[in-house]
């Protein structure tokens, strides 16, 4: 990506100096933008809460418009050299039967696979409303629901909070969506994984790890404690509550991305790219309803 194009994209963005977030209303000057760094080392496509389904709209959710909104995101992503793409959960919406929900998944995934060869799926509660986790993962050809991977100088973690308080995994309408948890086994894996890396780390989750309301993971304080103790986690990206939000807790930024499903028409779309630099700078470049940030 050229510096000129990146400058145009940053435009009315936010800028983070050292560890303090500073939002700026005016466009960054050429000098300010160039000071961030030159070419990013990684460019990542991000989408969340697509809720694809072939059914009538309900409230502010326009299920049949997801394919068109995804098409717009695809055209933007194709103009950039994506390193990989992440879907942050609720890829599909609930269906009355396994067969119908599998058809929803096959339909949206056919289009999603065109975005990038390197794809990552975070499980959302709607992804396993009728399906079992293994059924969802088999269809999208992803081996695990939580795992980690490295790209360049960065470490990435995908979490799965689709577990009940008793440790049972979500499946086939056996759960309440407000009862989201990271189970003991996954917590132990997370702690070990963070000890094993010396890289700057970004976490992808569906349910929120920064709030204690219905949209939050019930044991999120335990998860944050592990993040903070590692001193490696820079940023947590999450969805679920369908709204733009940004918090800083314990020196870590928790950025909630806007849902693609919300609102009718292209003006109510929402998606983003994230530019990562070797010096640790992170620029979240939002499109349509997605806000932009820089860290």
DRENDO-1510 file (C-alpha; in Angstrom, 1 decimal, always signed):
<recs>
REC; n; res; u; v; w
REC; 1; UNK; +0.0; +0.0; +0.0 .
REC; 2; UNK; +1.4; +3.4; -0.9 .
REC; 3; UNK; +2.0; +6.1; +1.6 .
REC; 4; UNK; -0.3; +8.4; -0.4 .
REC; 5; UNK; -3.2; +5.9; -0.2 .
REC; 6; UNK; -2.7; +5.3; +3.5 .
REC; 7; UNK; -2.7; +9.0; +4.2 .
REC; 8; UNK; -6.0; +9.4; +2.3 .
REC; 9; UNK; -7.5; +6.5; +4.3 .
REC; 10; UNK; -6.3; +7.7; +7.7 .
REC; 11; UNK; -7.9; +11.1; +7.1 .
REC; 12; UNK; -10.1; +11.9; +10.1 .
REC; 13; UNK; -8.6; +9.3; +12.3 .
REC; 14; UNK; -7.4; +9.1; +15.9 .
REC; 15; UNK; -3.8; +9.0; +17.0 .
REC; 16; UNK; -2.2; +7.3; +20.0 .
REC; 17; UNK; +1.0; +8.7; +21.4 .
REC; 18; UNK; +2.9; +6.4; +23.8 .
REC; 19; UNK; +0.2; +4.7; +25.8 .
REC; 20; UNK; -2.4; +7.5; +26.0 .
REC; 21; UNK; -5.3; +7.6; +23.6 .
REC; 22; UNK; -5.8; +11.0; +21.9 .
REC; 23; UNK; -8.7; +11.4; +19.5 .
REC; 24; UNK; -8.3; +14.2; +17.0 .
REC; 25; UNK; -11.2; +15.7; +15.0 .
REC; 26; UNK; -9.1; +17.2; +12.2 .
REC; 27; UNK; -7.3; +15.2; +9.6 .
REC; 28; UNK; -3.7; +14.4; +10.4 .
REC; 29; UNK; -1.1; +16.4; +8.6 .
REC; 30; UNK; +1.4; +14.8; +6.2 .
REC; 31; UNK; +4.1; +15.1; +8.7 .
REC; 32; UNK; +2.0; +13.5; +11.5 .
REC; 33; UNK; +1.0; +10.6; +9.3 .
REC; 34; UNK; +4.5; +10.0; +8.0 .
REC; 35; UNK; +5.7; +10.0; +11.6 .
REC; 36; UNK; +3.7; +6.9; +12.4 .
REC; 37; UNK; +5.8; +4.8; +10.1 .
REC; 38; UNK; +6.1; +4.0; +6.4 .
REC; 39; UNK; +4.6; +0.9; +4.9 .
REC; 40; UNK; +2.7; -1.3; +7.4 .
REC; 41; UNK; +4.1; -4.8; +7.9 .
REC; 42; UNK; +0.6; -6.4; +8.0 .
REC; 43; UNK; -2.9; -5.4; +6.7 .
REC; 44; UNK; -5.8; -7.3; +8.3 .
REC; 45; UNK; -9.5; -7.3; +7.2 .
REC; 46; UNK; -12.0; -7.2; +10.0 .
REC; 47; UNK; -15.8; -7.9; +10.0 .
REC; 48; UNK; -18.2; -8.9; +12.8 .
REC; 49; UNK; -21.9; -9.7; +13.5 .
REC; 50; UNK; -23.0; -10.4; +9.9 .
REC; 51; UNK; -25.9; -12.6; +11.0 .
REC; 52; UNK; -26.5; -13.8; +7.5 .
REC; 53; UNK; -29.9; -15.5; +7.1 .
REC; 54; UNK; -32.6; -15.8; +4.4 .
REC; 55; UNK; -35.4; -14.3; +6.5 .
REC; 56; UNK; -37.4; -11.1; +7.0 .
REC; 57; UNK; -35.8; -8.2; +8.8 .
REC; 58; UNK; -36.4; -7.9; +12.5 .
REC; 59; UNK; -36.1; -4.5; +14.2 .
REC; 60; UNK; -32.8; -3.0; +13.0 .
REC; 61; UNK; -31.4; -6.3; +11.7 .
REC; 62; UNK; -31.6; -6.7; +7.9 .
REC; 63; UNK; -30.5; -10.3; +7.4 .
REC; 64; UNK; -30.9; -10.5; +3.6 .
REC; 65; UNK; -28.7; -7.4; +3.1 .
REC; 66; UNK; -25.5; -9.0; +4.6 .
REC; 67; UNK; -24.4; -10.5; +1.2 .
REC; 68; UNK; -24.5; -7.1; -0.4 .
REC; 69; UNK; -22.7; -5.4; +2.4 .
REC; 70; UNK; -20.1; -8.2; +2.4 .
REC; 71; UNK; -19.7; -7.5; -1.4 .
REC; 72; UNK; -18.8; -3.9; -0.7 .
REC; 73; UNK; -16.3; -4.9; +1.9 .
REC; 74; UNK; -14.8; -7.4; -0.5 .
REC; 75; UNK; -14.3; -4.7; -3.2 .
REC; 76; UNK; -12.5; -2.5; -0.6 .
REC; 77; UNK; -10.3; -5.4; +0.7 .
REC; 78; UNK; -9.4; -6.3; -2.9 .
REC; 79; UNK; -7.8; -2.9; -3.3 .
REC; 80; UNK; -5.5; -3.7; -0.4 .
REC; 81; UNK; -2.9; -6.4; +0.1 .
REC; 82; UNK; -4.6; -8.3; +3.0 .
REC; 83; UNK; -2.4; -10.5; +5.1 .
REC; 84; UNK; -5.4; -12.2; +6.5 .
REC; 85; UNK; -9.1; -11.6; +7.4 .
REC; 86; UNK; -10.9; -12.2; +10.7 .
REC; 87; UNK; -14.7; -12.6; +11.2 .
REC; 88; UNK; -15.4; -11.8; +14.9 .
REC; 89; UNK; -18.5; -14.0; +15.4 .
REC; 90; UNK; -22.2; -14.3; +14.7 .
REC; 91; UNK; -21.4; -15.1; +11.1 .
REC; 92; UNK; -24.9; -16.5; +10.6 .
REC; 93; UNK; -28.2; -16.1; +12.5 .
REC; 94; UNK; -30.3; -18.7; +14.2 .
REC; 95; UNK; -32.4; -21.1; +12.1 .
REC; 96; UNK; -35.3; -23.5; +12.8 .
REC; 97; UNK; -33.3; -26.6; +11.8 .
REC; 98; UNK; -29.7; -27.8; +11.4 .
REC; 99; UNK; -30.2; -28.1; +7.6 .
REC; 100; UNK; -31.4; -24.5; +7.2 .
REC; 101; UNK; -28.6; -23.1; +9.4 .
REC; 102; UNK; -26.0; -25.1; +7.4 .
REC; 103; UNK; -27.4; -23.6; +4.2 .
REC; 104; UNK; -27.0; -20.1; +5.7 .
REC; 105; UNK; -23.4; -21.0; +6.6 .
REC; 106; UNK; -22.6; -22.4; +3.2 .
REC; 107; UNK; -24.1; -19.4; +1.4 .
REC; 108; UNK; -22.2; -16.7; +3.3 .
REC; 109; UNK; -19.0; -18.6; +3.5 .
REC; 110; UNK; -18.8; -19.1; -0.3 .
REC; 111; UNK; -18.6; -15.3; -0.5 .
REC; 112; UNK; -16.3; -14.9; +2.5 .
REC; 113; UNK; -13.7; -17.3; +1.2 .
REC; 114; UNK; -13.2; -15.0; -1.8 .
REC; 115; UNK; -11.8; -12.2; +0.5 .
REC; 116; UNK; -8.5; -13.9; +1.4 .
REC; 117; UNK; -6.9; -17.3; +1.5 .
REC; 118; UNK; -5.9; -16.8; +5.1 .
REC; 119; UNK; -9.1; -16.6; +7.1 .
REC; 120; UNK; -10.0; -16.9; +10.8 .
REC; 121; UNK; -13.4; -17.4; +12.3 .
REC; 122; UNK; -14.3; -16.5; +15.9 .
REC; 123; UNK; -17.3; -18.4; +17.2 .
REC; 124; UNK; -20.3; -16.3; +18.2 .
REC; 125; UNK; -23.4; -17.4; +20.1 .
REC; 126; UNK; -25.5; -17.4; +16.9 .
REC; 127; UNK; -22.9; -19.5; +15.1 .
REC; 128; UNK; -23.8; -22.4; +17.4 .
REC; 129; UNK; -27.4; -21.7; +18.1 .
REC; 130; UNK; -28.5; -24.8; +16.2 .
REC; 131; UNK; -25.2; -26.2; +15.0 .
REC; 132; UNK; -22.6; -27.9; +17.1 .
REC; 133; UNK; -19.1; -26.3; +17.2 .
REC; 134; UNK; -17.6; -29.2; +15.2 .
REC; 135; UNK; -20.3; -28.8; +12.5 .
REC; 136; UNK; -19.5; -25.0; +12.1 .
REC; 137; UNK; -15.8; -25.5; +12.1 .
REC; 138; UNK; -15.9; -28.4; +9.6 .
REC; 139; UNK; -17.9; -26.2; +7.2 .
REC; 140; UNK; -15.4; -23.3; +7.4 .
REC; 141; UNK; -12.4; -25.7; +7.4 .
REC; 142; UNK; -11.0; -24.4; +10.7 .
REC; 143; UNK; -9.5; -27.0; +13.1 .
REC; 144; UNK; -10.1; -25.3; +16.5 .
REC; 145; UNK; -12.4; -22.8; +18.1 .
REC; 146; UNK; -9.5; -21.2; +20.1 .
REC; 147; UNK; -5.9; -21.1; +19.0 .
REC; 148; UNK; -3.0; -18.8; +18.3 .
REC; 149; UNK; -0.7; -18.0; +15.4 .
REC; 150; UNK; +2.1; -15.7; +14.4 .
REC; 151; UNK; +2.5; -13.3; +11.5 .
REC; 152; UNK; +5.7; -11.4; +11.2 .
REC; 153; UNK; +6.6; -9.6; +14.5 .
REC; 154; UNK; +3.0; -10.1; +15.9 .
REC; 155; UNK; +1.3; -12.9; +17.8 .
REC; 156; UNK; -2.5; -13.4; +17.5 .
REC; 157; UNK; -5.0; -15.2; +19.7 .
REC; 158; UNK; -8.5; -16.4; +18.8 .
REC; 159; UNK; -10.7; -17.0; +21.9 .
REC; 160; UNK; -13.9; -19.0; +22.3 .
REC; 161; UNK; -16.3; -17.8; +25.0 .
REC; 162; UNK; -19.2; -19.9; +23.8 .
REC; 163; UNK; -19.3; -22.0; +27.0 .
REC; 164; UNK; -21.9; -22.1; +29.8 .
REC; 165; UNK; -20.9; -21.4; +33.4 .
REC; 166; UNK; -20.7; -25.1; +34.1 .
REC; 167; UNK; -18.1; -25.5; +31.3 .
REC; 168; UNK; -20.5; -27.1; +28.8 .
REC; 169; UNK; -20.0; -25.8; +25.2 .
REC; 170; UNK; -22.9; -24.0; +23.4 .
REC; 171; UNK; -24.8; -26.2; +21.0 .
REC; 172; UNK; -28.3; -26.9; +19.7 .
REC; 173; UNK; -30.1; -24.3; +21.8 .
REC; 174; UNK; -28.7; -25.6; +25.1 .
REC; 175; UNK; -27.6; -22.1; +26.4 .
REC; 176; UNK; -28.6; -18.6; +27.3 .
REC; 177; UNK; -26.7; -16.0; +25.3 .
REC; 178; UNK; -26.0; -14.0; +28.5 .
REC; 179; UNK; -24.1; -17.0; +30.0 .
REC; 180; UNK; -20.7; -16.6; +28.2 .
REC; 181; UNK; -17.6; -17.9; +29.8 .
REC; 182; UNK; -13.9; -18.8; +29.1 .
REC; 183; UNK; -13.6; -22.3; +30.8 .
REC; 184; UNK; -10.8; -23.4; +33.0 .
REC; 185; UNK; -9.0; -25.4; +30.3 .
REC; 186; UNK; -9.0; -22.5; +27.9 .
REC; 187; UNK; -7.7; -20.1; +30.6 .
REC; 188; UNK; -4.8; -22.5; +31.3 .
REC; 189; UNK; -4.1; -22.7; +27.6 .
REC; 190; UNK; -4.2; -18.9; +27.3 .
REC; 191; UNK; -1.8; -18.4; +30.2 .
REC; 192; UNK; +0.7; -20.9; +28.7 .
REC; 193; UNK; +0.4; -19.5; +25.2 .
REC; 194; UNK; +1.2; -16.0; +26.4 .
REC; 195; UNK; +4.2; -17.3; +28.3 .
REC; 196; UNK; +5.5; -19.0; +25.2 .
REC; 197; UNK; +5.7; -15.9; +23.0 .
REC; 198; UNK; +7.9; -12.8; +23.1 .
REC; 199; UNK; +5.9; -11.0; +20.4 .
REC; 200; UNK; +3.4; -8.1; +20.6 .
REC; 201; UNK; +0.0; -9.7; +20.9 .
REC; 202; UNK; -3.5; -8.9; +19.6 .
REC; 203; UNK; -6.6; -10.9; +20.8 .
REC; 204; UNK; -9.8; -11.6; +18.8 .
REC; 205; UNK; -13.0; -12.4; +20.7 .
REC; 206; UNK; -16.7; -12.3; +20.1 .
REC; 207; UNK; -18.3; -11.6; +23.5 .
REC; 208; UNK; -16.9; -8.6; +25.3 .
REC; 209; UNK; -14.1; -8.8; +27.8 .
REC; 210; UNK; -14.4; -5.2; +29.1 .
REC; 211; UNK; -18.0; -5.0; +30.4 .
REC; 212; UNK; -20.0; -6.7; +33.2 .
REC; 213; UNK; -23.4; -6.4; +31.5 .
REC; 214; UNK; -25.3; -9.0; +29.4 .
REC; 215; UNK; -22.7; -8.6; +26.5 .
REC; 216; UNK; -19.8; -9.4; +28.7 .
REC; 217; UNK; -17.9; -12.7; +29.4 .
REC; 218; UNK; -18.9; -13.6; +33.0 .
REC; 219; UNK; -15.3; -14.3; +34.1 .
REC; 220; UNK; -13.7; -11.6; +32.0 .
REC; 221; UNK; -11.8; -10.3; +35.1 .
REC; 222; UNK; -9.8; -13.5; +35.2 .
REC; 223; UNK; -9.1; -13.2; +31.4 .
REC; 224; UNK; -7.9; -9.6; +31.8 .
REC; 225; UNK; -5.7; -10.6; +34.7 .
REC; 226; UNK; -3.9; -13.1; +32.4 .
REC; 227; UNK; -3.6; -10.5; +29.7 .
REC; 228; UNK; -2.1; -7.9; +32.1 .
REC; 229; UNK; +0.3; -10.3; +33.7 .
REC; 230; UNK; +1.8; -11.2; +30.4 .
REC; 231; UNK; +2.6; -7.6; +29.5 .
REC; 232; UNK; +2.3; -8.6; +25.8 .
REC; 233; UNK; -1.3; -8.0; +24.9 .
REC; 234; UNK; -1.6; -4.6; +23.1 .
REC; 235; UNK; -5.2; -4.8; +21.8 .
REC; 236; UNK; -8.4; -6.8; +22.1 .
REC; 237; UNK; -10.9; -6.7; +19.2 .
REC; 238; UNK; -14.4; -7.9; +19.9 .
REC; 239; UNK; -18.0; -7.7; +18.7 .
REC; 240; UNK; -21.3; -9.0; +20.1 .
REC; 241; UNK; -22.9; -5.7; +21.3 .
REC; 242; UNK; -23.2; -4.3; +17.8 .
REC; 243; UNK; -21.8; -0.9; +18.7 .
REC; 244; UNK; -18.6; +1.0; +18.4 .
REC; 245; UNK; -16.9; +1.2; +21.7 .
REC; 246; UNK; -13.4; +1.7; +23.0 .
REC; 247; UNK; -12.1; +1.2; +26.6 .
REC; 248; UNK; -8.6; +1.0; +28.2 .
REC; 249; UNK; -8.3; -1.3; +31.2 .
REC; 250; UNK; -4.9; -2.1; +32.7 .
REC; 251; UNK; -3.0; -0.5; +29.9 .
REC; 252; UNK; -4.8; -2.7; +27.2 .
REC; 253; UNK; -7.2; -1.3; +24.6 .
REC; 254; UNK; -10.5; -3.1; +24.2 .
REC; 255; UNK; -12.1; -2.1; +20.8 .
REC; 256; UNK; -15.6; -3.2; +20.0 .
REC; 257; UNK; -16.4; -3.2; +16.3 .
REC; 258; UNK; -19.8; -2.2; +14.9 .
REC; 259; UNK; -22.1; -5.0; +13.5 .
REC; 260; UNK; -22.5; -5.3; +9.8 .
REC; 261; UNK; -26.1; -6.5; +10.2 .
REC; 262; UNK; -27.4; -3.2; +11.8 .
REC; 263; UNK; -29.5; -0.9; +9.5 .
REC; 264; UNK; -30.6; -1.0; +6.0 .
REC; 265; UNK; -28.6; +0.2; +2.9 .
REC; 266; UNK; -24.9; +0.6; +2.2 .
REC; 267; UNK; -24.6; +3.6; +4.4 .
REC; 268; UNK; -25.3; +1.4; +7.4 .
REC; 269; UNK; -22.5; -1.1; +6.5 .
REC; 270; UNK; -19.5; -1.4; +8.8 .
REC; 271; UNK; -16.1; -3.1; +8.4 .
REC; 272; UNK; -12.4; -2.2; +8.8 .
REC; 273; UNK; -8.8; -2.8; +8.0 .
REC; 274; UNK; -6.1; -2.9; +10.6 .
REC; 275; UNK; -2.6; -1.8; +9.7 .
REC; 276; UNK; +0.2; -3.1; +11.9 .
REC; 277; UNK; +3.7; -1.6; +12.0 .
REC; 278; UNK; +7.0; -3.1; +13.2 .
REC; 279; UNK; +7.4; -0.3; +15.7 .
REC; 280; UNK; +4.2; -1.2; +17.4 .
REC; 281; UNK; +1.8; +1.4; +15.9 .
REC; 282; UNK; -1.7; +0.1; +15.1 .
REC; 283; UNK; -4.1; +1.9; +12.8 .
REC; 284; UNK; -7.8; +0.8; +12.6 .
REC; 285; UNK; -9.2; +2.2; +9.4 .
REC; 286; UNK; -13.0; +2.1; +9.6 .
REC; 287; UNK; -15.5; +2.2; +6.8 .
REC; 288; UNK; -19.1; +3.4; +6.8 .
REC; 289; UNK; -20.4; +3.1; +10.4 .
REC; 290; UNK; -17.1; +1.7; +11.8 .
REC; 291; UNK; -15.1; +4.3; +13.7 .
REC; 292; UNK; -11.3; +4.6; +13.1 .
REC; 293; UNK; -8.7; +4.6; +15.8 .
REC; 294; UNK; -4.9; +4.6; +16.0 .
REC; 295; UNK; -2.9; +3.2; +18.9 .
</recs>
